[in-house]
């Protein structure tokens, strides 16, 4: 299945990408997306997850076409700000 990952703030800066599509196996979770990016970062710290604009725990299941947003705590777009 394909999901769209959207990265904010330092995550986007360090990885050099703001959005990308990921190919994941059926039954993948938000935590699988988080693990994908943690593996690409040396010291990631805390990362918030949102699936389709709603905060979700890592074990939240994903569906084809979902949007998974990842960013640091306090980022306005992940905290409901403008």
Protein Blocks (a to p, Z undefined) as FASTA:
>chain_A
ZZddddehjlmmmnopabdcddddehiafklmmmmmmmmpmblojadddeehiacdfklc
cdehiacddddehiaklnopZZ
